[in-house]
Amino acid sequence: MAKEKQGIQIRNKRASFDYEFLEEYDAGIVLVGTEIKSIRLGKASLQDAYCYFSGGELYVKGMNVATYFWGSWNGHEPMRDRKLLLTRRELRHLAAAVKQKGLTIVAVRLYVAANGFAKLHIALAKGKKEYDKRQTIKEKDIRREMERE
């Protein structure tokens, strides 16, 4: 896992509530134009972001990177699909896992690594049922009560 800079972290808080994470990966993102400047300002959202395979390559869909305010007329499209960079072995493993029923790849966190590149933390996930969500809330409440004492 790459070292990350302090500060720039955009999280998908809803993902941990709706999904159970089985495996986690850090992937690079192919960005164009002023997208990295917007990400460094924290102007991105992973609210409904998920990943899909197309032609043997992994893409993230639903990730919103706002247009850069100081950018020129040649800016970027905020909701475009962005290619993710993983090793061939990781891509094969994820492609085989996604073919199983009930598994998906969700975007968990977007950050800028110490080397200045934007990274997307993704997870192979299984959707939670309603009773699983209630159990998660109960465990969180119990943990909070124990910390107070």
Buried (B, 14 or more C-beta within 10 A) or exposed (E): EEEBEEEBEBBBEEBBEEBEBEBEBBBBBEBEBBBBBBBBEEBBBBEBBBBBBEEEBBBBBBBBBBBBEEBEEEBBEBEBBBBBBBEEEBBEBBBEBBEEEEBBBBBBBBBBBEEEBBBBBBBBBBEBEEEBEEEBEEEEEEEEEEEEE
